[in-house]
Amino acid sequence: MAGLNQTPGANRLHIGFFGKRNSGKSSLINAFVNQEVSIVSNEAGTTTDPVYKAIEIHGLGPCLLIDTAGFDDIGILGKQRIDKTKKVSEKIDIAIILFNDKIIEKELEWYNYFKEKHIPTILVISKTDLGIDNNLIKIIFEYTKIEPLLISSITNQGITELKEVLINNLPKDYEKESITGNLVKSGDLVLLVMPQDIQAPKGRLILPQVQVLRELLDKKCQVISVTTDQMINALNKLKIEPDLVITDSQVFKYVDEHISKQTKLTSFSVLMAGYKGDLGYYIDSVKKIESLSNDSNILIAECCSHAPLSEDIGRIKIPRMLKKSYPNISIDIVSGTDFPDDLTKYDLVITCGGCMFNRRYIMSRVVCAKKQHIAMTNYGIFIAYINGILDRVVY
């Protein structure tokens, strides 16, 4: 759990290093951060599972460097490693592809993949201390119209230039600047209604609460935090109405019933929907509920991976809400990165706020749904709509 002064991994710029086995990915990362992060060996295939390194880069801010398995790996285990590399690629904000031999079909396949995804891609010829192949530079440029960087992790050639190119390739939309946007200004009184979530370890808050609280403090707002059972008592002690109430979506209806209709209301999940995903698509898609039937199929996608607990919102509460109207409706639940590529069997996808993943990964799911013409909404939007207060909610 990140502290108030720590940047969560999901909010860091994700930079992925891709290449064949023994192309120098791990060595480049170690040279880039000037410390031993990834294991380096002359034996191909040393990196099996993705390796993550959090770092601050001047001009970019908080970043997450990701070392991946070689995309030319072989055998059953090799295929599994390549599959993991493909999963990681869905989270990438900037890709770095390493070339170090004359056979470059695989590298170009990945270049085209990232190009189709509109992911900025930096091309690198590695291990230049062993010699520079000018013909390889020419071939890469002719195909991609990108001048490859010449990098040596031994001599540090090109390391400074790589950092400069990364800064110049910063995606404009990799992370929105603000969770609360224009909903608050300096001096506003904000009430946070935060039920003690059983998913959060004892003594801790869940990540969206931490992020929102920190942002409100940074914006110089006056913040009051209460659990649901103390909300009315807190309101009675205030001389004025709060400018904004932010609540856990699970108690949306209760909070709405006990605050002034003039007070702005939203939820942590709704805010995360705008911060991480496609809020407009979520709002349009939630209307799909009206055309569901007992024969419909629903997919509930949690980003967190945890052991199911009693009254879990994704596994218990939302299915209960759906089955109240459609007792025989079919509901599948996935967690973590186990999101299906084929969504055509589903009438509606309901996703969590996505606080554990970066915006690039959440948007890859949205794009997947849009391409297959599948409605997709999020927990907070769904609950507000079910309770008839979506028009009341601000975002």
Secondary structure as UniProt FT lines:
FT   TURN            4..5
FT   HELIX           9..11
FT   STRAND          13..18
FT   TURN            21..22
FT   HELIX           25..33
FT   TURN            44..45
FT   STRAND          51..57
FT   TURN            58..60
FT   STRAND          61..67
FT   TURN            71..72
FT   HELIX           75..89
FT   TURN            90..91
FT   STRAND          94..99
FT   HELIX           105..116
FT   TURN            117..118
FT   STRAND          121..125
FT   HELIX           128..130
FT   HELIX           134..144
FT   STRAND          149..150
FT   TURN            153..155
FT   TURN            157..158
FT   HELIX           159..168
FT   TURN            172..173
FT   TURN            181..182
FT   TURN            186..187
FT   STRAND          189..193
FT   TURN            198..199
FT   TURN            202..203
FT   HELIX           207..218
FT   TURN            219..220
FT   STRAND          222..226
FT   HELIX           228..230
FT   HELIX           231..237
FT   STRAND          244..247
FT   HELIX           249..251
FT   HELIX           252..258
FT   TURN            261..262
FT   STRAND          264..267
FT   HELIX           268..276
FT   HELIX           279..285
FT   HELIX           286..291
FT   TURN            294..295
FT   STRAND          297..301
FT   TURN            310..311
FT   HELIX           313..317
FT   HELIX           318..325
FT   TURN            327..328
FT   STRAND          330..334
FT   TURN            336..337
FT   TURN            344..345
FT   STRAND          348..351
FT   TURN            355..356
FT   HELIX           359..371
FT   TURN            372..373
FT   STRAND          375..378
FT   HELIX           379..386
FT   TURN            387..388
FT   HELIX           390..392
//
